[in-house]
């Protein structure tokens, strides 16, 4: 199956998400939490064997250079993956394990892996014009781990992070020099934020970071960003900075994030209450409350009408405006009606709606980084 076809497996592969959203809308968070939070204690939950990141196959990686069939070489019409790009991209996928059977995902669940392919193709493909994408498989925490106050949820998230750390070590061993782009979404962004705080900030490798694209998780300007070791992006071509946003249509609610943010420790240990959520506008390329008009959005990745249609790039689909920590895109955009979370939360489309701008943004920041780090 051609790589682009995986994008439209979303119709079947994300059926559980549709059911979850309907149930959430009708019956509230409690029902979703009950369906996706294991009743067994974390210590009694079965765990798959650890991924082997020395292997260039699906047991260790969703995608990486050297795989026989690398799905992240996908590009929509009008774009191509660079044959020998200068950067290395470390991409961590969002939550695709939606079961309450165990706290952490197995590595051989077909539905989960189909969802991971969908997410990776729609998101990490934005970077294949400037970088070789490495996307680790990891024993990610189940969706319910982010909804519960049970400490086992935090244990499951920490367990998943340990896999991401080992994948990072393997990635660095394979890429000992040169520019690095970090990219993730949702749970993947959370793991990358912890990776920045614990393994990158203050270390020599920090000087290699072109940018960190970590949307889909709330970050406190005052209590999280100082621990990252990189500032929020303040200019469109700045390198060595962080981009973070949460996409909503209007009227917008903060549904789905406030509960998690209230009970989760910040990266600095400071209370999150009373702080501001970071919003870096992916159309403008920096943190600002100045709106970007739809004409500045050079292309959203839009699904085709059927499984056999190519995804297309739709220019000028939406504008973007940071308001009180949320990235607002105006009224619900056409063509993105599925998988919308309560409160007009367009979480699933954090990358899709700004795909071409993210791609151009990465190229600008890489050019800035390269000018400051000339090859010997």
Secondary structure, 3 states (H helix, E strand, C coil): CCHHHHHHHHHHHCHHHHHHHHHHHHHCHHHHHHHHCCCCCHHHCCCCCCCCCCCCCCCCEEECCCCCCCHHHCCCCCCCCCCCCCEEEEEECCCCCCCCCCCECCCCCHHHHHHHHHHHHHHHHHHCCCEEEEEECCCCECHHHHCCCCHHHHHHHHHHHHHHHHHHHHHHHHCCCCCEEEEEECHHHHHHHHHHHHHHCCCHHHHHEEEEEEECCCCECCCCHHHHCCEECCCCCCCCEEECCCEECCCCCCCCCHHHHHHCCCCCCCCCCCCCECCEECCCCEECCCCECHHHCCCEEECCCCCCCCCEEECCCCCEEEECCEEECCCCCCCCCCCCECCCECHHHCCHHHHHHHHHHHHHHHHHHHHHCCCC
